[in-house]
Amino acid sequence: MRQAGYFFQGKDEETGELNFVRPPRGYPRFHLFIKVQDENLTFSLHLDQKRPIYRGVPAHAGEYNNEMIEKEMERIKGILK
């Protein structure tokens, strides 16, 4: 994911998902979760438009389906090939 410009944020011990962001600071930013299942990778990508309003609350203004997200996923696929 480094080659794609993403920065590792941590691993969710409960779900096993790896958490990445691009860019590393500021908003808007792409937020990518990767889950390893046997020999497969499952990607979940969204765009965080702004920082969460309340401390300790994971809610944010995220977009999950738009042209920017589709273009970013195609860019990532191209890098992974």
N, C-alpha and C positions, 0 to 999 in steps of 0.2 A: 504494500500500500504506500510505502515511501516513494516509490517511483511515480505514483499517481498524485503525490503531493499531500497525502494524508498523514496525520499525526495520531499516534496511539494514545488513547485516554484511559484505558484500563479494561479489565475483564469483569463482567457481571458473574459472580460466583454462583448465583442461583440459576441463571439461564445458560451460562457458558458463552454468552455472546462477547465478541471483541468489539470495542468501541473506538471509532476513529472520527476525526474532524478535519475539515479543510476550509479555510485556513485555521491555524492553531489558535488565533486570538481574534476577537471581534465578531461582528454580525453584519450581514447575514453570513451563514456558513453552512456547508454541507455536513451532515451528520450521518455516518455510516455504521451499521451494525453488521458484523459477520458472525455467523454461527457455523461451526465445523460439525458435520454429521457424517461419520465414517469417512468416505473419500470425497464427499460433496461439501461445497460451501454455499450457504444461503446468505444473500445480501439484502439488507433493508436500508434504503437510502431516503432521507428527507432533507428539507432545507429549513434550518432554524432562521427565522426572520429577525428575532430579537431575543435578548436574554430573558430568562424566567423573571417574573415580577417579584415573587415572594421567595425569600431564602428557605432552602430545604424542601422546596416544592419543585418537582421535575417538569411541571407543565410549562409549555412554551408556545410561541406562535410558529408552529411548524407547518410546512406545506409538504404533502406527500405525493402529489400527482400534478405536475405541470411540465411545460416544455423544457425548462432549465434542468429539471431533475432527469428527464429522459435523455437529454444531451450529455449530462454528466455520466449517466450510467453507460451510455455508448462509448464515451471517452475511456472509462475504466475498463470496459470489455476490450477495447482496442489495445490497451496497455497490457492486459493479462494474456492476450493471444501471443 
